[in-house]
Amino acid sequence: MRLLSSGDVCEIVGMKHSTFDEWCSKGVVVPVEGGQGHGDHLRFFMMQAVGIVLALELHASKRRRALAYAGQVKVAGWLCGS
């Protein structure tokens, strides 16, 4: 299974890199591998990208769910790579 880079995910979901980095640092999105040191790139499943799209839609919706809520839902584990 091919894993996606942070740049791939941002391109697929239409998210700014700075926002994606913030979500990763807050634990809203957890990479399936990488991030253990300088130059160790984060990698993600395609289904995590799908979960991020859903989280963005929730965030932009009329109900305007908080980022913490999107992290709690984790779209059946997709945001956390499980």
C-alpha positions as CSV (number, residue, x, y, z in Angstrom):
1,M,0.0,0.0,0.0
2,R,1.4,3.4,-1.0
3,L,1.7,5.9,1.8
4,L,1.2,9.7,1.2
5,S,3.6,12.5,2.2
6,S,2.3,15.6,4.0
7,G,2.5,17.4,0.7
8,D,0.4,14.8,-1.0
9,V,-2.3,15.0,1.7
10,C,-2.3,18.8,1.5
11,E,-2.6,18.7,-2.3
12,I,-5.4,16.1,-2.2
13,V,-7.5,17.8,0.4
14,G,-6.7,21.5,-0.5
15,M,-5.3,22.4,2.9
16,K,-2.4,24.8,3.6
17,H,0.7,23.1,4.8
18,S,0.8,25.3,7.9
19,T,-2.7,24.2,8.9
20,F,-1.8,20.5,8.3
21,D,1.4,20.9,10.4
22,E,-0.7,22.4,13.2
23,W,-3.2,19.6,13.1
24,C,-0.3,17.1,13.3
25,S,1.4,18.8,16.2
26,K,-1.9,18.9,18.1
27,G,-2.5,15.2,17.5
28,V,-5.6,15.7,15.4
29,V,-3.9,13.9,12.5
30,V,-1.4,11.2,13.5
31,P,1.0,9.8,10.8
32,V,1.2,6.1,10.3
33,E,5.0,6.4,10.2
34,G,7.8,8.9,10.3
35,G,8.4,12.0,12.3
36,Q,11.0,10.5,14.6
37,G,13.7,13.1,13.8
38,H,15.0,15.6,11.4
39,G,14.5,14.4,7.8
40,D,12.1,11.6,8.8
41,H,9.1,12.4,6.7
42,L,5.6,11.9,7.9
43,R,3.5,9.3,6.0
44,F,-0.3,8.9,5.9
45,F,-2.9,6.5,4.5
46,M,-5.2,7.7,1.8
47,M,-8.2,7.1,4.1
48,Q,-6.7,9.6,6.5
49,A,-6.9,12.2,3.7
50,V,-10.6,11.2,3.3
51,G,-11.0,11.7,7.1
52,I,-9.4,15.1,6.8
53,V,-11.8,16.2,4.1
54,L,-14.7,15.2,6.4
55,A,-13.1,17.1,9.3
56,L,-12.8,20.2,7.1
57,E,-16.4,19.9,6.1
58,L,-17.5,19.6,9.7
59,H,-15.4,22.6,10.6
60,A,-16.9,24.7,7.8
61,S,-20.4,23.5,8.4
62,K,-23.2,25.6,9.9
63,R,-22.7,23.8,13.2
64,R,-19.0,24.8,13.1
65,R,-17.7,21.9,15.2
66,A,-14.4,22.6,17.0
67,L,-11.2,21.1,15.8
68,A,-11.0,19.1,19.0
69,Y,-14.4,17.5,18.1
70,A,-13.0,16.5,14.7
71,G,-10.0,14.9,16.5
72,Q,-12.3,13.0,18.9
73,V,-14.5,11.6,16.1
74,K,-11.4,10.5,14.1
75,V,-13.7,9.2,11.4
76,A,-13.6,5.6,12.4
77,G,-9.9,5.9,13.1
78,W,-8.9,7.3,9.7
79,L,-7.3,10.5,11.1
80,C,-5.1,8.5,13.3
81,G,-4.2,5.8,10.8
82,S,-5.9,3.0,12.6
